[in-house]
Amino acid sequence: MNGRSGEPGPPPAAAARSRRRQRNITLGMGAVAFVALAGLLVEYGFPHPRYAAIWHEVQTDCALLFILLQCARPAVSLKPFRHLREHRLDYVLIFLLVFGLIASASLRNSPEFRYLAGHGAAETLDAINILAIQCYLVFLVVLKSPWFHRALLALPFGAITALWTSFAALIGLSTLLLMTPGAVTPGRSVTWVQALFTATSAACVTGLSVVDTATHWSPFGQGVILATIQLGGLGILTLTGSVALLGGGPLGARERRSLVEISETDALPQVRAALVRPLVFTAVIEAAGALLLFRTWWNPDGHVMRQAWQAIFHSVSAFCNAGFSAFSDQLYGYRDDPATLGIVATLIVAGGLGFGTLWDLVRARLTAQSRAALLSIAVLIPAGGLGIWILERDHALAVCPEGTRLLNALFLSVSSRTAGFQTTDLGGLTLAGSALIITLMLIGGAPGSTSGGIKTTTFWAIAARGQAAAYRRRALAVAVAVPAVFAASGVLTSWITAAAIGGIWFESASAVGTVGLSRGITAGLPPAAHLVLVAAMFFGRVGPFILASALRRQDRRAGVAVSNEPYLIG
């Protein structure tokens, strides 16, 4: 009997047969995923023109086989409609892929296609089709491994340990991919320290670079960097929890506890919204940003695909507050373009507000946390911009056209709080201007966002009245830990290298705050100094959250009420 509906359940033999068939299909899909992923890595990491067409054929076959196996699942399920409901995302992706391939085939002889072909897009349609198939395969590798994500959640490490280990694993994988021959442009090479530094900077959404992102890395290398930025900005555990929830099937008790801890909620019913909502906001905002940048940068005589890639790259990098640029001169060429600076600044601010605050703005119901985050940026951005303009209008900002210096000062104020995009050379900063920017970098953005630093609401928590002393003590611990690591990083780097002390402390603050602004000395530092900055970036990304979470858990075990705290810390 079915305990919930009172209806008789399926015969044991039929149920066992269905489970066996489902298991066989899952194994088949796992084998196809392995072949597809291996093909992608070999094609792009170890490129050879002779075998490119063969790998494309393999990937197409893998995608078709995946679709057939997925569509066979309802046929062997005892409850096909329930299966379709639980795995609706899989079938939506299949529909989008098939629809896109059919649409592209129907457009092959259209005037639009001939126009794109005449502007460097087509070799185009075939390349777009292959790219769509490859993206589908990557999505499937993620979505069809909920068993892996559930196993990760069920590990006895706890969410705090899982957080830093997941970031370390992401950095390690990205480092290995960046060391493949296909990750760099022809004639260039990369050391393991350079690859590690770049991977850490991307995973920790910092933006400091030891090589020119635009010219040193190939399209594959830039793709690895962008994927690492996206995963680092969202957070591996957010992605893990979301995939576990969207993958269908029941969750165990330990998995449910881990999801509650990851999402910083106090009950499982709130987890789905807390984990899935960031995915939705990220997709919508980054897509909108990419479209706006593409329209702003559109050049009818330029290469369509290159312009699209640059728009996507900068939209993701800006929203994730990473500061990586696909241009060799960062945004120097757009210092007199209010549209570009406005779009990028808006993406930076949106990413630095936090997903909770974005949701509160959508539903027009502000919490104390959201009001504090909004008030903080309303004060810090104009005050920082005005201070930078006063201090640097005749120094670092002197290269900007006279009428755009205030605009660039405001943009630098936005960027200083965690994004790292530059429109001018910061090597010419005055001592006072450098100190102001360092202060903004250490303050950072809001908790639960893609930003770094101490976090704005941490200061609100320190000053909060009517709260337990343990709550303010947690906030104070984070507010002390970040400057302490900044000081340690600066001292170690100064001891290792003979570079100018002002530049060293600036780069250290940029690393700890996961900002990415640079006075131009990072690439010239010795490898040992690069490793110090790697450690600083890693702490800046996960350290404040881990410290605040560990102290929160300690307070909870001591019987301190932690469920009604007005501001997030770390």
C-alpha positions as CSV (number, residue, x, y, z in Angstrom):
1,M,0.0,0.0,0.0
2,N,1.1,3.6,-0.6
3,G,1.3,5.1,2.9
4,R,0.3,8.6,1.7
5,S,-2.5,7.9,-0.7
6,G,-3.8,4.6,0.4
7,E,-3.4,3.2,-3.1
8,P,-1.6,-0.1,-3.7
9,G,2.0,0.2,-4.7
10,P,3.7,-1.4,-7.6
11,P,4.5,-5.2,-7.4
12,P,7.9,-5.8,-5.9
13,A,9.2,-7.5,-9.1
14,A,8.1,-4.5,-11.2
15,A,9.6,-2.0,-8.9
16,A,12.9,-3.9,-8.8
17,R,12.9,-4.1,-12.6
18,S,12.3,-0.4,-12.9
19,R,15.1,0.4,-10.5
20,R,17.5,-1.9,-12.4
21,R,16.7,-0.2,-15.7
22,Q,17.0,3.3,-14.2
23,R,20.4,2.3,-12.8
24,N,21.6,1.0,-16.2
25,I,20.5,4.2,-17.8
26,T,22.3,6.3,-15.2
27,L,25.5,4.3,-15.7
28,G,25.2,4.8,-19.5
29,M,24.7,8.5,-19.0
30,G,27.7,8.6,-16.7
31,A,29.9,6.9,-19.3
32,V,28.7,9.3,-22.0
33,A,29.4,12.2,-19.7
34,F,32.9,11.0,-19.1
35,V,33.6,10.6,-22.8
36,A,32.1,14.0,-23.6
37,L,34.1,15.8,-20.9
38,A,37.3,14.0,-21.8
39,G,36.7,15.0,-25.4
40,L,36.2,18.7,-24.5
41,L,39.4,18.7,-22.3
42,V,41.5,17.1,-25.0
43,E,40.1,19.3,-27.8
44,Y,40.7,22.6,-26.1
45,G,43.5,21.7,-23.7
46,F,45.7,19.9,-26.2
47,P,44.4,21.3,-29.5
48,H,45.3,19.7,-32.9
49,P,43.6,20.9,-36.0
50,R,43.6,17.4,-37.6
51,Y,41.4,16.0,-34.8
52,A,39.0,18.9,-34.2
53,A,36.3,17.6,-36.6
54,I,36.5,14.1,-35.0
55,W,36.0,15.5,-31.5
56,H,33.1,17.6,-32.7
57,E,31.5,14.4,-34.2
58,V,32.1,12.6,-30.8
59,Q,30.5,15.5,-28.9
60,T,27.5,15.5,-31.2
61,D,27.0,11.8,-30.8
62,C,27.3,12.1,-27.0
63,A,24.7,14.8,-26.9
64,L,22.3,12.7,-29.1
65,L,22.9,9.6,-26.9
66,F,22.3,11.7,-23.8
67,I,19.0,12.9,-25.2
68,L,17.9,9.4,-26.1
69,L,18.8,8.0,-22.7
70,Q,17.1,10.9,-20.9
71,C,13.9,10.4,-22.9
72,A,14.0,6.7,-22.2
73,R,13.8,7.3,-18.4
74,P,10.0,8.0,-18.3
75,A,9.3,4.9,-20.3
76,V,11.0,2.6,-17.7
77,S,9.7,4.6,-14.7
78,L,6.6,3.3,-12.8
79,K,5.5,6.9,-12.3
80,P,6.5,8.7,-15.5
81,F,4.6,11.9,-14.8
82,R,6.3,12.2,-11.4
83,H,9.6,11.6,-13.1
84,L,8.9,14.3,-15.6
85,R,8.0,16.8,-12.9
86,E,11.1,16.1,-10.8
87,H,13.4,16.3,-13.8
88,R,11.7,19.0,-15.7
89,L,15.0,21.1,-16.0
90,D,16.6,18.2,-17.9
91,Y,13.8,18.2,-20.4
92,V,13.7,22.0,-20.7
93,L,17.4,21.9,-21.7
94,I,16.7,19.2,-24.3
95,F,13.9,21.3,-25.7
96,L,16.1,24.4,-25.9
97,L,18.9,22.5,-27.6
98,V,16.7,20.8,-30.2
99,F,14.8,24.0,-30.8
100,G,18.1,26.0,-31.3
101,L,19.5,23.4,-33.7
102,I,16.3,23.3,-35.8
103,A,16.2,27.1,-35.8
104,S,19.8,27.5,-36.9
105,A,19.3,24.9,-39.6
106,S,16.3,26.8,-40.9
107,L,18.3,30.1,-41.0
108,R,21.2,28.7,-42.9
109,N,20.1,30.2,-46.2
110,S,18.5,33.4,-44.8
111,P,19.8,37.0,-45.4
112,E,20.6,37.2,-41.7
113,F,22.9,34.3,-41.9
114,R,24.7,35.6,-44.9
115,Y,25.1,39.0,-43.1
116,L,26.7,37.2,-40.1
117,A,28.9,35.2,-42.4
118,G,30.1,38.4,-44.1
119,H,31.1,39.8,-40.7
120,G,33.2,37.0,-39.4
121,A,30.5,35.0,-37.6
122,A,30.1,31.9,-39.8
123,E,32.3,29.7,-40.3
124,T,29.6,30.7,-37.9
125,L,26.5,28.6,-37.8
126,D,28.4,25.4,-37.5
127,A,30.6,26.9,-34.8
128,I,27.5,28.1,-32.9
129,N,25.9,24.7,-33.2
130,I,29.0,23.0,-31.9
131,L,29.2,25.6,-29.1
132,A,25.6,24.9,-28.2
133,I,26.2,21.2,-28.0
134,Q,29.3,21.7,-25.9
135,C,27.5,24.0,-23.5
136,Y,24.7,21.4,-23.2
137,L,27.2,18.7,-22.4
138,V,28.8,20.8,-19.7
139,F,25.4,21.6,-18.2
140,L,24.6,17.9,-18.2
141,V,27.8,16.9,-16.5
142,V,26.8,19.3,-13.7
143,L,23.0,18.5,-13.6
144,K,23.4,14.7,-14.0
145,S,25.7,14.4,-11.1
146,P,23.3,15.2,-8.2
147,W,24.5,12.0,-6.6
148,F,27.9,13.6,-6.4
149,H,26.6,16.8,-4.8
150,R,24.5,14.9,-2.3
151,A,27.5,12.8,-1.4
152,L,29.5,16.0,-0.9
153,L,26.7,17.4,1.4
154,A,26.6,14.2,3.3
155,L,30.3,14.2,4.1
156,P,31.0,14.5,7.9
157,F,33.1,17.6,7.4
158,G,30.4,20.2,7.9
159,A,29.6,23.2,5.7
160,I,32.5,25.3,7.0
161,T,35.2,22.8,6.0
162,A,33.4,22.0,2.8
163,L,33.5,25.7,1.9
164,W,37.2,26.1,2.0
165,T,37.9,22.7,0.5
166,S,35.5,23.3,-2.4
167,F,37.3,26.6,-3.2
168,A,40.7,24.9,-2.9
169,A,39.5,22.2,-5.3
170,L,38.2,24.8,-7.7
171,I,41.5,26.6,-7.6
172,G,43.4,23.3,-8.1
173,L,41.3,22.2,-11.1
174,S,41.5,25.7,-12.7
175,T,45.3,25.7,-12.2
176,L,45.7,22.4,-14.0
177,L,43.5,23.5,-16.9
178,L,45.4,26.8,-17.2
179,M,48.7,24.8,-17.4
180,T,47.5,22.9,-20.5
181,P,49.1,23.9,-23.9
182,G,45.8,25.1,-25.2
183,A,45.2,27.6,-22.4
184,V,47.8,30.0,-23.7
185,T,48.2,31.7,-27.0
186,P,50.8,30.3,-29.5
187,G,54.4,31.1,-28.5
188,R,53.7,31.7,-24.9
189,S,54.1,29.5,-21.8
190,V,52.9,29.6,-18.2
191,T,54.6,28.6,-14.9
192,W,52.7,26.8,-12.2
193,V,52.9,29.9,-10.0
194,Q,51.3,32.1,-12.7
195,A,48.6,29.5,-13.3
196,L,48.0,29.2,-9.5
197,F,47.9,32.9,-9.0
198,T,45.4,33.4,-11.9
199,A,43.2,30.6,-10.8
200,T,43.1,31.9,-7.2
201,S,42.4,35.4,-8.4
202,A,39.5,34.1,-10.5
203,A,38.1,31.7,-7.9
204,C,38.3,34.4,-5.2
205,V,36.8,37.0,-7.7
206,T,39.8,39.3,-7.2
207,G,41.2,40.3,-10.5
208,L,44.9,40.7,-9.8
209,S,46.9,39.4,-12.7
210,V,50.5,38.4,-13.3
211,V,50.0,38.2,-17.1
212,D,47.9,40.0,-19.6
213,T,44.5,38.2,-19.6
214,A,43.7,39.5,-23.2
215,T,46.9,38.4,-24.9
216,H,48.5,35.7,-22.8
217,W,45.5,33.4,-22.5
218,S,43.8,31.7,-25.5
219,P,40.0,31.6,-25.8
220,F,40.0,28.3,-23.9
221,G,42.2,29.9,-21.2
222,Q,39.9,32.9,-20.9
223,G,36.9,30.5,-20.8
224,V,38.5,28.6,-17.9
225,I,39.1,31.9,-16.1
226,L,35.5,33.0,-16.7
227,A,34.0,29.7,-15.6
228,T,36.2,29.9,-12.4
229,I,35.0,33.5,-11.8
230,Q,31.4,32.4,-12.2
231,L,31.8,29.4,-9.8
232,G,33.8,31.4,-7.4
233,G,31.3,34.3,-7.4
234,L,28.3,32.1,-6.8
235,G,30.1,29.8,-4.4
236,I,30.6,26.1,-4.9
237,L,28.4,25.2,-2.0
238,T,25.5,27.4,-3.4
239,L,25.9,25.5,-6.7
240,T,26.1,22.2,-4.9
241,G,23.0,22.8,-2.8
242,S,21.1,24.1,-5.8
243,V,22.0,21.1,-8.0
244,A,21.1,18.7,-5.1
245,L,17.7,20.4,-4.8
246,L,17.0,20.6,-8.5
247,G,18.3,17.1,-9.3
248,G,15.3,15.3,-8.0
249,G,15.0,12.6,-5.4
250,P,15.0,12.6,-1.6
251,L,17.6,14.2,0.7
252,G,19.0,12.5,3.8
253,A,19.0,14.1,7.2
254,R,22.7,15.0,7.1
255,E,22.2,16.6,3.6
256,R,19.3,18.6,4.9
257,R,21.3,19.9,7.8
258,S,24.2,20.9,5.5
259,L,21.8,22.8,3.2
260,V,20.4,24.7,6.1
261,E,23.9,25.6,7.2
262,I,25.1,26.6,3.7
263,S,22.1,28.9,3.1
264,E,22.4,30.5,6.6
265,T,18.7,29.9,7.2
266,D,17.1,28.3,10.2
267,A,14.6,26.0,8.5
268,L,14.7,23.7,5.5
269,P,11.6,25.2,3.8
270,Q,13.6,28.4,3.3
271,V,16.6,26.6,1.8
272,R,15.3,26.2,-1.8
273,A,14.6,29.9,-2.2
274,A,17.9,30.9,-0.5
275,L,20.0,28.6,-2.8
276,V,18.1,28.8,-6.1
277,R,17.4,32.5,-6.0
278,P,21.1,33.5,-6.5
279,L,21.2,31.3,-9.7
280,V,18.2,33.2,-11.1
281,F,19.5,36.6,-10.2
282,T,22.9,35.8,-11.6
283,A,21.5,34.5,-14.9
284,V,19.1,37.4,-15.4
285,I,21.5,40.3,-14.4
286,E,24.5,38.9,-16.3
287,A,22.5,38.3,-19.4
288,A,21.1,41.8,-19.3
289,G,24.5,43.3,-18.7
290,A,26.0,41.3,-21.6
291,L,23.2,42.5,-24.0
292,L,23.7,46.2,-22.9
293,L,27.5,46.0,-23.3
294,F,27.2,44.3,-26.7
295,R,24.8,47.0,-27.9
296,T,27.1,49.8,-26.5
297,W,30.2,48.3,-28.0
298,W,28.6,47.2,-31.3
299,N,30.8,47.8,-34.3
300,P,29.3,46.7,-37.6
301,D,32.8,46.3,-39.1
302,G,34.0,44.2,-36.2
303,H,34.0,40.5,-35.5
304,V,30.5,39.7,-34.1
305,M,31.6,36.7,-32.0
306,R,34.6,38.5,-30.5
307,Q,32.4,41.4,-29.5
308,A,29.8,39.1,-28.0
309,W,32.5,37.3,-26.0
310,Q,33.9,40.6,-24.7
311,A,30.5,41.7,-23.6
312,I,29.8,38.4,-21.8
313,F,33.2,38.3,-20.2
314,H,32.9,41.8,-18.8
315,S,29.3,41.3,-17.6
316,V,30.2,38.2,-15.7
317,S,33.4,39.7,-14.3
318,A,31.6,42.9,-13.2
319,F,28.6,41.2,-11.6
320,C,30.9,38.8,-9.8
321,N,33.1,41.7,-8.7
322,A,36.1,40.0,-10.2
323,G,37.8,42.8,-12.2
324,F,39.3,40.6,-14.9
325,S,39.1,42.3,-18.3
326,A,39.3,40.9,-21.9
327,F,41.1,44.1,-22.9
328,S,44.8,44.6,-22.4
329,D,44.3,48.2,-21.2
330,Q,41.4,47.3,-18.8
331,L,38.7,50.0,-19.4
332,Y,41.1,52.8,-20.2
333,G,39.6,53.1,-23.6
334,Y,36.2,53.8,-22.1
335,R,37.1,56.5,-19.6
336,D,35.1,59.0,-21.5
337,D,32.2,56.7,-22.2
338,P,29.4,57.2,-19.6
339,A,27.3,54.3,-21.0
340,T,30.1,51.7,-20.5
341,L,31.1,53.0,-17.1
342,G,27.4,53.2,-16.0
343,I,26.6,49.6,-17.1
344,V,29.8,48.2,-15.5
345,A,29.3,50.2,-12.3
346,T,25.6,49.1,-12.0
347,L,26.7,45.4,-12.4
348,I,29.4,45.9,-9.8
349,V,26.9,47.5,-7.3
350,A,24.3,44.8,-8.0
351,G,26.8,42.0,-7.3
352,G,28.1,43.8,-4.2
353,L,24.7,44.3,-2.6
354,G,24.0,40.6,-1.9
355,F,21.3,38.3,-3.2
356,G,19.1,38.8,-0.2
357,T,19.1,42.6,-0.7
358,L,18.3,42.2,-4.4
359,W,15.3,40.0,-3.5
360,D,14.1,42.5,-1.0
361,L,14.3,45.2,-3.6
362,V,12.3,43.1,-6.0
363,R,9.5,42.4,-3.5
364,A,9.7,46.0,-2.2
365,R,10.1,44.9,1.4
366,L,13.4,45.9,3.0
367,T,14.8,44.2,6.0
368,A,17.3,45.8,8.4
369,Q,20.1,44.0,6.6
370,S,19.0,45.4,3.2
371,R,18.5,48.9,4.6
372,A,22.0,48.9,6.0
373,A,23.5,47.6,2.8
374,L,21.8,50.2,0.7
375,L,22.5,53.1,3.1
376,S,26.2,52.0,3.2
377,I,26.6,52.2,-0.6
378,A,24.6,55.5,-0.7
379,V,27.2,57.0,1.6
380,L,30.4,55.2,0.6
381,I,30.2,55.6,-3.2
382,P,29.6,59.4,-3.4
383,A,31.9,60.1,-0.4
384,G,34.6,57.9,-1.8
385,G,34.2,59.4,-5.3
386,L,34.3,63.0,-4.0
387,G,37.4,62.2,-2.0
388,I,39.2,60.6,-4.9
389,W,38.3,63.5,-7.2
390,I,39.6,66.1,-4.7
391,L,42.8,64.2,-4.0
392,E,43.6,62.8,-7.5
393,R,42.0,65.2,-10.1
394,D,45.5,66.7,-10.8
395,H,47.4,63.4,-10.3
396,A,46.1,59.9,-11.2
397,L,42.9,61.3,-12.9
398,A,44.8,64.0,-14.8
399,V,44.9,61.8,-17.9
400,C,41.1,61.8,-18.0
401,P,39.4,64.5,-20.0
402,E,38.5,67.4,-17.8
403,G,34.8,66.9,-18.0
404,T,35.0,63.2,-17.1
405,R,37.3,63.3,-14.0
406,L,34.4,63.3,-11.5
407,L,32.7,60.4,-13.4
408,N,36.0,58.4,-13.3
409,A,36.4,59.2,-9.6
410,L,32.9,57.9,-8.9
411,F,33.6,54.8,-11.0
412,L,36.9,54.2,-9.1
413,S,35.0,54.6,-5.8
414,V,32.6,51.8,-7.0
415,S,35.4,49.6,-8.2
416,S,37.5,50.2,-5.1
417,R,34.9,48.5,-2.9
418,T,35.6,45.1,-4.5
419,A,35.5,45.1,-8.3
420,G,39.0,46.1,-9.5
421,F,38.2,47.6,-12.9
422,Q,40.4,50.5,-13.8
423,T,40.1,53.5,-16.2
424,T,43.4,55.1,-15.3
425,D,46.9,54.1,-14.2
426,L,46.9,54.0,-10.4
427,G,50.7,54.1,-10.2
428,G,50.4,57.9,-9.9
429,L,48.2,57.9,-6.8
430,T,49.1,60.3,-4.1
431,L,49.7,58.9,-0.6
432,A,46.3,60.2,0.6
433,G,44.5,58.9,-2.4
434,S,46.1,55.5,-1.9
435,A,45.1,55.4,1.7
436,L,41.5,56.3,0.9
437,I,41.3,53.5,-1.7
438,I,42.9,51.0,0.7
439,T,40.2,51.9,3.3
440,L,37.4,51.3,0.7
441,M,39.0,48.0,-0.4
442,L,39.1,46.7,3.2
443,I,35.5,47.7,3.9
444,G,34.2,45.8,0.9
445,G,30.6,45.1,0.0
446,A,27.7,43.4,1.7
447,P,27.6,39.8,3.1
448,G,26.0,37.1,0.9
449,S,27.3,38.9,-2.2
450,T,30.2,38.4,-4.6
451,S,32.2,41.0,-2.8
452,G,35.0,40.8,-0.3
453,G,36.4,42.8,2.6
454,I,35.2,43.2,6.1
455,K,31.6,43.8,4.8
456,T,29.6,46.9,5.4
457,T,27.0,45.4,7.7
458,T,29.7,44.0,10.0
459,F,30.2,47.6,11.2
460,W,26.4,47.9,11.7
461,A,26.5,44.8,13.8
462,I,29.3,46.2,16.0
463,A,27.2,49.2,16.7
464,A,23.9,47.4,17.1
465,R,22.1,48.0,20.3
466,G,19.9,45.5,22.2
467,Q,21.9,42.5,20.8
468,A,23.8,39.9,22.7
469,A,27.5,40.7,23.5
470,A,28.4,37.5,21.6
471,Y,26.9,38.9,18.4
472,R,29.0,42.1,18.6
473,R,32.0,40.1,19.5
474,R,31.6,38.0,16.3
475,A,31.4,41.2,14.2
476,L,34.4,42.7,16.0
477,A,36.5,39.5,15.4
478,V,35.9,39.8,11.6
479,A,36.6,43.6,11.7
480,V,40.0,42.8,13.3
481,A,40.9,39.7,11.4
482,V,40.8,41.3,7.9
483,P,43.1,44.2,8.7
484,A,45.4,41.8,10.6
485,V,45.8,39.5,7.5
486,F,46.3,42.7,5.4
487,A,49.1,43.8,7.7
488,A,50.7,40.3,7.7
489,S,50.5,40.1,3.9
490,G,52.1,43.5,3.6
491,V,54.9,42.7,6.0
492,L,55.7,39.4,4.4
493,T,55.6,40.8,0.8
494,S,57.8,43.8,1.9
495,W,60.3,41.3,3.4
496,I,60.4,39.2,0.3
497,T,60.8,42.0,-2.3
498,A,62.4,45.4,-2.6
499,A,59.4,46.9,-4.5
500,A,58.1,50.3,-3.4
501,I,56.4,50.0,0.0
502,G,53.4,52.0,-1.0
503,G,52.7,49.7,-3.9
504,I,53.2,46.6,-1.8
505,W,50.6,47.6,0.8
506,F,48.2,48.6,-1.9
507,E,48.4,45.2,-3.7
508,S,48.1,43.5,-0.3
509,A,44.9,45.4,0.5
510,S,43.6,44.6,-3.0
511,A,44.3,40.9,-2.4
512,V,42.8,40.6,1.1
513,G,39.7,42.7,0.0
514,T,39.5,40.5,-3.2
515,V,39.3,43.8,-5.2
516,G,41.9,43.5,-8.0
517,L,43.0,47.1,-8.3
518,S,46.7,47.4,-8.9
519,R,49.4,50.0,-9.0
520,G,51.1,47.9,-11.7
521,I,53.7,46.0,-9.6
522,T,52.0,42.6,-9.2
523,A,53.5,41.0,-12.3
524,G,57.0,42.1,-11.4
525,L,57.0,40.6,-7.9
526,P,59.0,37.4,-7.3
527,P,57.1,34.0,-7.1
528,A,57.4,33.9,-3.3
529,A,55.5,37.2,-3.1
530,H,52.9,35.9,-5.5
531,L,52.3,33.0,-3.2
532,V,51.8,35.4,-0.2
533,L,49.2,37.2,-2.3
534,V,47.5,33.9,-3.2
535,A,47.1,33.1,0.5
536,A,45.8,36.6,1.1
537,M,43.2,36.3,-1.7
538,F,42.1,32.9,-0.4
539,F,41.6,34.3,3.1
540,G,39.8,37.3,1.8
541,R,37.3,35.2,0.0
542,V,36.5,32.5,2.6
543,G,38.1,33.7,5.8
544,P,35.6,36.3,7.1
545,F,32.6,34.0,6.4
546,I,34.3,31.0,8.0
547,L,35.3,32.9,11.1
548,A,31.8,34.4,11.5
549,S,30.2,31.0,10.9
550,A,32.4,29.2,13.3
551,L,31.8,31.7,16.1
552,R,28.0,31.7,15.3
553,R,28.0,27.9,15.7
554,Q,30.0,28.2,18.9
555,D,27.4,30.7,20.3
556,R,24.5,28.5,19.2
557,R,26.0,25.5,21.1
558,A,26.4,27.8,24.1
559,G,22.7,28.5,24.1
560,V,23.0,32.0,22.6
561,A,20.0,32.9,20.4
562,V,21.2,33.6,16.9
563,S,18.0,33.4,14.8
564,N,16.9,37.0,15.0
565,E,20.1,38.9,14.4
566,P,19.5,42.0,12.3
567,Y,22.7,42.0,10.2
568,L,24.8,39.3,8.6
569,I,28.5,39.2,9.5
570,G,31.3,38.2,7.2
